[in-house]
Amino acid sequence: MLRLTSTSVAPWNGSDEAPLLTAGRGAATREAVLELRDQLWSGATAGGEGGIRKRNLNGCPSAVTVRAVGEENVQVQAALPSRWRRLLRRAGIGLVALVSPSIGFLLAGLPVSWAVLVFIQPLLDVATYAALPDHPRALAVAALAGALLTILVSLASSILAFWFAGREARCRRARGALLGLVACFVLASVLANFTMEELRRARLEPFRIPSGGMLPTLIPGDQFLVDKRRLTPASPGDVVVFRPPGEHHQETHVKRVIAVAGDTVEIRGDEVWVNGNELAHVALAPGEGCSAQTPEVTHGYCVREVLRPDRSYQLLLIDRPAGPFGPRTLKSGELFVLGDNRNNSYDSRHFGPIHEDQVMGRAIVVWLSWWEWRPRLSRIGLKP
């Protein structure tokens, strides 16, 4: 049996003269030469006794020629890509792996035994879904940790794909092994997508505040988690995510529930009356200050609205009171919602009460806040 014992390879410059590789001793019969050729490139189509040509994604030579020389030696000519082409290919595979580790690993020539790596991310998603805490601040920390872990896994996958793509080419890969790798990648992708979609549909979904209608409680750039489990009906004081009726039914809004079915609501300027009782506006405690310091807050002042003895929150009021509303008694299933930026909010004063069926979930905690490329770490863990 002929075997390759020494090699001398230089980058191919595109000329007809390819680098020369010399094989060791043995009976240089036709069968032995063909066997050596198959060792170098399994599964390719022979171009006659003298050579073999095939394009390969894993860095294998683009042209290999095997021929007998005398009785005991074999010469192998291999056309290899240049150093810069190999480096660009590795960088491209690393970028692909950053977006999709499965595809990046496949292009890099991941061995079958390493296929288990593509299941790391979906398994982390499943573990996160199963172990989510109920405490809002713990939930915010878990969400932030999960996002950071996902970023780290993507970076590690990119580095691994870049490194493996630069190793010596593995030109032998059985068709069954390749199909097994593809099956692993597809299964891992399906598992990850299913887990995240199920998490968003039935448990938690992240949202981002694009405008200032809920200042000072939620500010532009806040990203918060919405609990989509309907464990109990929405109650006064809850911050809910919904799609309003009318022409804006495709938009997602975030407002605070002020009244529920059976309550009578009336608004007179800045005063909100529920069942004949005015919601008290109390000055902030000394040293408390507005919960958000943004340019919009400087145009008004903050007070604390007391919905009931155990439920209060800050409001932003400016010298532009809205028009009167009501009185109106809410029907079964209806909710009356207002923004905490009381004089600058598109809410039930404009589109009327919303129905419970329109509510997508409750906003429970801010898990990330980002504005003008700067994180606002002090807002992580705040409850609306």
N, C-alpha and C positions, 0 to 999 in steps of 0.2 A: 504494500500500500504506500503510495506517495503522500508525503506530508510536507507542508510549508515549514521550513526550518529557519530561514532568515529572510528579512525584507529590507529593501532600500527604496523608500518612497519619497518623492518630492512633489510639491504642488504642481498640478497640471497647468500649463500656460496656454492650452487650447491648440497646440500644434499636434501634428500627427504622431510625434514621438512621445509616447506615454512613459511614465516611470517604469523601471524594470524591477520585478521581484523574482528571486531565484528560489526554487524548491530543492529539497534534499534528494538523496539517492534513492533508487528503486528501479524496478523494471518499468520503463517508460512505454508501456503498451497503451493502445487506444483506450482500453477499459480503465486503466489507472489514471490516465489524463482526464477522462470524463469524470471519474470519481473525485479527483482533486477539484475539478471545476465545480462539482456539486457541493463539495465542502465549503468552497468560497461563497457560493451563491445558491442556496437551496430554493427550489421552486421556480427558478427562472426558465425561460425558453431558450434552448441552445440555438446558436446561430451557426450550425455546422460544427465540425470537429474543432475548428480553430477558435471559436469565441462565443461570447454571450453578452448581450446588451439589454439593459433594463434601467428605467429610472426608479430611484428609491428615495423615500422621505427620511430615512434614518442615517444619512451620511455615507451610504455605501458607494463604491465607485460607480460612475455612470457608464463605464465600459470596462469589461474584464476579458482578457484573452489568455487562454491556456494552451500551450503547445509543447510537444516533446522535443528535446534537444539531445540527440544521441541516444544512448541506451539507458542512462542512469539519471539524467537531470530533466527538470521541467522548468520552463520559464513562464512567468505570469506577468502580463502587462495590465496595469490598472490606471485608468484616467480618473484622477481625483479632483474635486473642486479646489479653488484657491483658498488661502487662509481667510481672506476677507469675506468671501462668499460663505464659508463655514461659520464665521463669527456673526454675520448678518442673519444667517439661518437660525443660529442659537438664540439671538436676541428676539427674533420674531416668534419663536416657539415659547420663549419666556413670557412675552406679552400676551400671547394666546392663553397660556396657563394662568395668567393673572385674572383674566376674565372667565375662562372656563378651564379649571384644572384637568377635567377629564380629557378634553380635546388636546390640551397641551401635553399631557402625559402620553397620549397615543402618538402624537407627532414626534415626541422625543424618543420613542422606542422603549417604553416602559416594559420591563419583564413581566411575565404573567404573575410571578410570585409577589410583585409589588402592587398588584391590582387592588389589594385591600386598602391602599391609601386613599382611593377615591371615595371610600365610604366614611372617612373621618367627618367631613362636613355634614352629611345627612344624619349621622349618628349624633353629632352635637346638637343638631336641630331637634331631633326626637327627644334627647335628654332635656333640652331647655323647655320644650313643650310640656314634658311630663313633670318637671320639677319647679314650674313657675310658682313663686310665692304669692300670697294674697296681700301682704302688706305693701302699700303703695311705694314707699321708699325702697324697700327691698326689691320690689319689681323694677324700679328705675335702675338700680344698680345691676340687676340681672340683665336687663335689656342692654345697658351700656357695655357690660362685660361681654355679652354675646356678640354685639357689633364689633368690638375690638378683636375678639377671638376670630371672627369671620375674616377680618382684614389680615390678621396674622397668618391664618391658614392660606389665604390667597397669595400673600407674599412668599410664604414658605414653598407653596406649590410652584410659583414662578421661578424661584431660585433652584429648586430641585429639577424642574424641566430644563432650565438653562444649563445646569451642570451635567445632567445625564445626556443631553443632546450633544455635548462636546466629547463624550467618551468615544473610545474606538468603536467603530460601527459594528453593529450586530447584523450581519447580512443573512442570517438564517432565522427564519421564523415560519413555523408551520401554519397552514391555513386555519387549523382548528384552534391554535393558540391565539391568533389574531381575532377570530370570531369570539373567543372567550373574553378577550380584553374589551371588545366592543360591547358585548353583553353586560359586562361589569360596569362600564361607563354609563350605558343607557339606564341600567337599574339604579345606580347611585343618583343620577340626575332626576329620574322619576320620583325616587324616594324623597329627595331634598325638596323638589317642587311641591309634592303632595303635602309634606309636613308643613311647609310655610303657608301654603294656601289654606290648609285646615286651621292653622293657628290664626290666620287673619280672619277667616270666616266665622269661627266659633268662639274664639277666646280674646285675642288682643290684635289691635291694628294700630300702627303708628300714623299720626297726622301731624301736619305742620301748620302753624298759624301764619297766614300771608298778610293779614291786615290788623288794624288796631281796634276792632269792635269790642274786644274783651279786655282792653286795658283797664286797670293795671294788673289784673289777675294773670292774663296770658298776653304776651307781647310778640310782635313780629319776630320770627326766627325761632320761637319756642317749638319744640317737637314733643308731643305728648302721646301717651298711650290711652287707647279707648277700650274699655271693657265691654265686649259685645254679648256677654252672658246676661240674659234677662232674669236675674235672680229675684228681683222685686220691682214693682212699678216705679217709674220715675217720681221723685218727690221734690217739693220746693227746696231750692238750694243746689240741686244737682246741675252740673255743667254737662250738656248733652250735645252730641253731634247728630245732625239731621240734614235732610234735604227739604227745603221749604216748598209750600204749594205755589202754584202760579208759574210765571214765566222764568223763575229762577230755580225750577225743580231739579235741574241737572247739577247745581252747585252744592257744595258741602259747607254748612254753616255750623258755628259753635256758639251757643248761647246758654244762659242760665235760666232754669225753670223758676218762675215766680209763683205760679198758681196752677192747680190741677182741676180735674173735673169736679163740678159743683161749686167752685169758688167764683166769686164776683169780683172782677178787676175793674179799676178806674184809675186813670192817670191825669193829673193836673200839673202841668209843668214838670218840675223835678220830683213831685210827690207821687208815690205809688200807693194806692189803697187796695187792700184785699179784704173782702168781706166787711167793709166799713171801717177797717183799721189801717191807719197810715203806717207804712214801714219806716221806722225811725232811722234818721241819719245822725250818727254820733261822730263827734270830732275824734281824730286819731289820738292815741295816747302819746304823751310826751316822748320824743325820741323814736316814735314808730316810723313815721314817714311813709310815702307811697311805696308799695311793694315793687314798683318798676320805675326806674329813672330813665326815661326816654324823652326825646324832644317834644312829643305830643303831650306829655304830662305837664310840661311847663306852661301850657296854654290854659290849664285849669287847676283844680285842687281836688284832693282825695278826701273822702269821708268813709266811714264804715256804716254799711246798711245792715240793720238787725232784722233778719227774717223771722226768727224765733229766739228764745233765750239761749239755745245751744247752737245756733247757726247764724253767723255773720260773715261779711266779706267786704273788701274795699271796692269803692266806686270812684270813677273819674268823672267829675262834673265840670262843665265849662259854661260860660255865659251865653248859652244858646239852647234854652229849653225847648223840648219837642212840643208839638201840639197836643191837645187833650185827646183822651181815648176813653170810650165807655161811658157809663158802666156796662159791663157785659158779663153774663154768667156762662161759664164754660160747660159744654155738653160732655157726655160720657166719652172718655178716651182723649179729650182735648188737653193740651198743655199751653200755657202762656209763657213765652220766653222773652227775655230782654238781655241786651249786652251790658257788661259792666262799665263800658264807656258810654254812659247812659244817654248823653246828648249827641253821640256820633256813632250810632249803631243801626243797622238794618235788621229789624226784628219783628215781633208780633204786632207792634204798632203799625207796621206797614203791610204785612201779608196776613195778619190775623193769627189766631191760635193754630198750632200744629197738632197732628194726631200722633198718638203713641206709635202707630205703625210706621211713621216716618223717621222715628228715632233709630239711629244706627248703633248707639252705645253711649256710655258715660265716659267723660274725660276724667282720668283718675290720678295721673301724675305726669310731671314734666321729666322726661328721661334724657333730653339733650337740648341745648340752646346754643344757637350759632348765628352770629350776625357780623357782616362785613369781614369775613374770614377770621373771626376771633370767637373762641368758645366762651360762653358765660357759665362757668362751672357753678357759681353760687345759686343758679336756678334749678340745677338738677335735684330732683326729689321733691319739688314743690307740688302741693296738692291744690287744684283749682278751687 
